Amino acid sequence: MQTGHRQHLGRLGERLAAEHFQRLGYRVLAQNHHTRWGELDLVLSDGRTLVFCEVKTRRIGSGEPFESLH
């Protein structure tokens, strides 16, 4: 997959994840937040819980989702 397509797919996955959390009552506090240790894709809160979310977007047929976790 070409880099532009991969980046587009990644942004789409992050948008879909953010929308899902918003439907569950979470508010997006930050997206693609850079720290000295790396990047946080999403930072969210529902007022009681703070969530740090790493989004992994995969195409159908590219293996099992848990294979991409370290």
VMD Tcl script that builds the backbone (N, CA, C; Angstrom):
set m [mol new atoms 210]
animate dup $m
set s [atomselect $m all]
$s set {name element resname resid chain x y z} {
  {N N MET 1 A 0.850 -1.173 0.000}
  {CA C MET 1 A 0.000 0.000 0.000}
  {C C MET 1 A 0.898 1.238 0.000}
  {N N GLN 2 A 0.565 2.218 -0.785}
  {CA C GLN 2 A 1.352 3.437 -0.869}
  {C C GLN 2 A 1.193 4.263 0.405}
  {N N THR 3 A 2.208 5.077 0.705}
  {CA C THR 3 A 2.213 5.858 1.938}
  {C C THR 3 A 0.994 6.764 2.058}
  {N N GLY 4 A 0.609 7.466 0.998}
  {CA C GLY 4 A -0.563 8.348 1.047}
  {C C GLY 4 A -1.827 7.605 1.401}
  {N N HIS 5 A -1.995 6.416 0.830}
  {CA C HIS 5 A -3.175 5.599 1.130}
  {C C HIS 5 A -3.132 5.114 2.579}
  {N N ARG 6 A -1.964 4.729 3.045}
  {CA C ARG 6 A -1.798 4.255 4.421}
  {C C ARG 6 A -2.126 5.379 5.413}
  {N N GLN 7 A -1.648 6.589 5.127}
  {CA C GLN 7 A -1.936 7.725 6.007}
  {C C GLN 7 A -3.426 8.044 6.009}
  {N N HIS 8 A -4.043 7.985 4.840}
  {CA C HIS 8 A -5.487 8.235 4.744}
  {C C HIS 8 A -6.250 7.189 5.563}
  {N N LEU 9 A -5.865 5.926 5.440}
  {CA C LEU 9 A -6.520 4.858 6.190}
  {C C LEU 9 A -6.332 5.070 7.687}
  {N N GLY 10 A -5.136 5.479 8.112}
  {CA C GLY 10 A -4.879 5.740 9.522}
  {C C GLY 10 A -5.724 6.878 10.063}
  {N N ARG 11 A -5.828 7.964 9.302}
  {CA C ARG 11 A -6.662 9.102 9.723}
  {C C ARG 11 A -8.131 8.706 9.803}
  {N N LEU 12 A -8.571 7.894 8.841}
  {CA C LEU 12 A -9.951 7.413 8.865}
  {C C LEU 12 A -10.205 6.582 10.115}
  {N N GLY 13 A -9.288 5.697 10.438}
  {CA C GLY 13 A -9.431 4.866 11.637}
  {C C GLY 13 A -9.494 5.697 12.900}
  {N N GLU 14 A -8.654 6.725 12.999}
  {CA C GLU 14 A -8.670 7.594 14.170}
  {C C GLU 14 A -9.983 8.372 14.264}
  {N N ARG 15 A -10.493 8.831 13.129}
  {CA C ARG 15 A -11.767 9.560 13.136}
  {C C ARG 15 A -12.906 8.651 13.575}
  {N N LEU 16 A -12.921 7.417 13.049}
  {CA C LEU 16 A -13.973 6.471 13.417}
  {C C LEU 16 A -13.901 6.101 14.897}
  {N N ALA 17 A -12.683 5.936 15.408}
  {CA C ALA 17 A -12.506 5.622 16.831}
  {C C ALA 17 A -12.997 6.787 17.691}
  {N N ALA 18 A -12.645 8.017 17.313}
  {CA C ALA 18 A -13.085 9.199 18.065}
  {C C ALA 18 A -14.607 9.291 18.057}
  {N N GLU 19 A -15.220 9.068 16.911}
  {CA C GLU 19 A -16.682 9.125 16.817}
  {C C GLU 19 A -17.332 8.051 17.683}
  {N N HIS 20 A -16.731 6.872 17.730}
  {CA C HIS 20 A -17.256 5.778 18.556}
  {C C HIS 20 A -17.227 6.178 20.035}
  {N N PHE 21 A -16.083 6.706 20.494}
  {CA C PHE 21 A -15.983 7.136 21.882}
  {C C PHE 21 A -16.976 8.257 22.182}
  {N N GLN 22 A -17.175 9.177 21.241}
  {CA C GLN 22 A -18.132 10.268 21.455}
  {C C GLN 22 A -19.553 9.725 21.609}
  {N N ARG 23 A -19.899 8.716 20.834}
  {CA C ARG 23 A -21.227 8.093 20.976}
  {C C ARG 23 A -21.386 7.450 22.357}
  {N N LEU 24 A -20.265 7.024 22.953}
  {CA C LEU 24 A -20.305 6.417 24.285}
  {C C LEU 24 A -20.273 7.464 25.401}
  {N N GLY 25 A -20.219 8.741 25.022}
  {CA C GLY 25 A -20.255 9.806 26.011}
  {C C GLY 25 A -18.904 10.418 26.364}
  {N N TYR 26 A -17.861 10.060 25.637}
  {CA C TYR 26 A -16.540 10.622 25.888}
  {C C TYR 26 A -16.344 11.905 25.080}
  {N N ARG 27 A -15.506 12.780 25.612}
  {CA C ARG 27 A -15.134 14.011 24.915}
  {C C ARG 27 A -13.673 13.890 24.506}
  {N N VAL 28 A -13.371 14.228 23.261}
  {CA C VAL 28 A -11.998 14.177 22.764}
  {C C VAL 28 A -11.251 15.385 23.312}
  {N N LEU 29 A -10.188 15.121 24.070}
  {CA C LEU 29 A -9.367 16.191 24.636}
  {C C LEU 29 A -8.194 16.534 23.727}
  {N N ALA 30 A -7.676 15.523 23.015}
  {CA C ALA 30 A -6.535 15.746 22.116}
  {C C ALA 30 A -6.480 14.632 21.085}
  {N N GLN 31 A -5.979 14.965 19.906}
  {CA C GLN 31 A -5.727 13.985 18.844}
  {C C GLN 31 A -4.299 14.186 18.368}
  {N N ASN 32 A -3.601 13.070 18.152}
  {CA C ASN 32 A -2.214 13.094 17.679}
  {C C ASN 32 A -1.347 13.992 18.555}
  {N N HIS 33 A -1.462 13.794 19.848}
  {CA C HIS 33 A -0.703 14.587 20.815}
  {C C HIS 33 A 0.720 14.037 20.927}
  {N N HIS 34 A 1.690 14.885 20.647}
  {CA C HIS 34 A 3.095 14.477 20.679}
  {C C HIS 34 A 3.699 14.738 22.057}
  {N N THR 35 A 4.442 13.752 22.553}
  {CA C THR 35 A 5.195 13.889 23.789}
  {C C THR 35 A 6.635 13.515 23.488}
  {N N ARG 36 A 7.510 13.667 24.455}
  {CA C ARG 36 A 8.905 13.276 24.207}
  {C C ARG 36 A 9.057 11.760 24.103}
  {N N TRP 37 A 8.049 11.005 24.516}
  {CA C TRP 37 A 8.092 9.544 24.436}
  {C C TRP 37 A 7.382 8.992 23.203}
  {N N GLY 38 A 6.668 9.825 22.473}
  {CA C GLY 38 A 5.949 9.355 21.291}
  {C C GLY 38 A 4.663 10.138 21.094}
  {N N GLU 39 A 3.726 9.512 20.404}
  {CA C GLU 39 A 2.467 10.172 20.069}
  {C C GLU 39 A 1.297 9.402 20.650}
  {N N LEU 40 A 0.314 10.151 21.156}
  {CA C LEU 40 A -0.948 9.568 21.601}
  {C C LEU 40 A -1.979 9.869 20.525}
  {N N ASP 41 A -2.602 8.819 19.974}
  {CA C ASP 41 A -3.577 9.042 18.911}
  {C C ASP 41 A -4.794 9.805 19.417}
  {N N LEU 42 A -5.343 9.354 20.542}
  {CA C LEU 42 A -6.521 10.014 21.115}
  {C C LEU 42 A -6.380 10.092 22.629}
  {N N VAL 43 A -6.789 11.223 23.185}
  {CA C VAL 43 A -6.923 11.389 24.626}
  {C C VAL 43 A -8.365 11.805 24.846}
  {N N LEU 44 A -9.088 11.050 25.676}
  {CA C LEU 44 A -10.516 11.272 25.856}
  {C C LEU 44 A -10.880 11.226 27.334}
  {N N SER 45 A -12.054 11.771 27.664}
  {CA C SER 45 A -12.547 11.704 29.029}
  {C C SER 45 A -14.067 11.712 29.018}
  {N N ASP 46 A -14.637 11.001 29.990}
  {CA C ASP 46 A -16.090 11.053 30.185}
  {C C ASP 46 A -16.429 11.816 31.458}
  {N N GLY 47 A -15.432 12.532 32.023}
  {CA C GLY 47 A -15.633 13.283 33.258}
  {C C GLY 47 A -15.120 12.545 34.479}
  {N N ARG 48 A -15.057 11.219 34.392}
  {CA C ARG 48 A -14.542 10.401 35.497}
  {C C ARG 48 A -13.315 9.614 35.084}
  {N N THR 49 A -13.251 9.236 33.813}
  {CA C THR 49 A -12.186 8.367 33.318}
  {C C THR 49 A -11.412 9.074 32.224}
  {N N LEU 50 A -10.092 8.998 32.302}
  {CA C LEU 50 A -9.208 9.540 31.279}
  {C C LEU 50 A -8.696 8.368 30.450}
  {N N VAL 51 A -8.849 8.454 29.126}
  {CA C VAL 51 A -8.494 7.360 28.229}
  {C C VAL 51 A -7.405 7.811 27.264}
  {N N PHE 52 A -6.343 7.002 27.163}
  {CA C PHE 52 A -5.297 7.189 26.163}
  {C C PHE 52 A -5.475 6.059 25.165}
  {N N CYS 53 A -5.719 6.381 23.913}
  {CA C CYS 53 A -6.079 5.367 22.919}
  {C C CYS 53 A -5.076 5.356 21.770}
  {N N GLU 54 A -4.511 4.193 21.512}
  {CA C GLU 54 A -3.665 3.959 20.336}
  {C C GLU 54 A -4.554 3.275 19.305}
  {N N VAL 55 A -4.715 3.876 18.151}
  {CA C VAL 55 A -5.595 3.351 17.109}
  {C C VAL 55 A -4.759 2.557 16.103}
  {N N LYS 56 A -5.175 1.331 15.832}
  {CA C LYS 56 A -4.525 0.492 14.826}
  {C C LYS 56 A -5.574 0.160 13.763}
  {N N THR 57 A -5.441 0.751 12.600}
  {CA C THR 57 A -6.394 0.514 11.517}
  {C C THR 57 A -5.817 -0.529 10.585}
  {N N ARG 58 A -6.625 -1.549 10.294}
  {CA C ARG 58 A -6.156 -2.643 9.446}
  {C C ARG 58 A -7.156 -2.891 8.330}
  {N N ARG 59 A -6.622 -3.306 7.200}
  {CA C ARG 59 A -7.494 -3.685 6.093}
  {C C ARG 59 A -8.018 -5.094 6.339}
  {N N ILE 60 A -9.169 -5.400 5.767}
  {CA C ILE 60 A -9.737 -6.743 5.870}
  {C C ILE 60 A -8.755 -7.733 5.253}
  {N N GLY 61 A -8.552 -8.842 5.954}
  {CA C GLY 61 A -7.671 -9.888 5.444}
  {C C GLY 61 A -6.205 -9.678 5.768}
  {N N SER 62 A -5.892 -8.699 6.637}
  {CA C SER 62 A -4.486 -8.447 6.956}
  {C C SER 62 A -4.082 -9.072 8.287}
  {N N GLY 63 A -4.764 -10.112 8.694}
  {CA C GLY 63 A -4.428 -10.809 9.926}
  {C C GLY 63 A -5.380 -10.471 11.056}
  {N N GLU 64 A -5.071 -11.039 12.202}
  {CA C GLU 64 A -5.899 -10.826 13.394}
  {C C GLU 64 A -5.541 -9.485 14.041}
  {N N PRO 65 A -6.520 -8.765 14.562}
  {CA C PRO 65 A -6.253 -7.445 15.159}
  {C C PRO 65 A -5.198 -7.471 16.266}
  {N N PHE 66 A -5.205 -8.501 17.114}
  {CA C PHE 66 A -4.258 -8.527 18.224}
  {C C PHE 66 A -2.820 -8.762 17.783}
  {N N GLU 67 A -2.610 -9.141 16.536}
  {CA C GLU 67 A -1.250 -9.339 16.029}
  {C C GLU 67 A -0.476 -8.025 15.959}
  {N N SER 68 A -1.177 -6.898 15.899}
  {CA C SER 68 A -0.495 -5.608 15.760}
  {C C SER 68 A -0.147 -4.981 17.095}
  {N N LEU 69 A -0.549 -5.606 18.208}
  {CA C LEU 69 A -0.245 -5.064 19.537}
  {C C LEU 69 A 1.082 -5.598 20.030}
  {N N HIS 70 A 1.805 -4.747 20.745}
  {CA C HIS 70 A 3.115 -5.129 21.296}
  {C C HIS 70 A 3.066 -5.128 22.796}
}
mol reanalyze $m
mol bondsrecalc $m
mol representation Tube
mol addrep $m
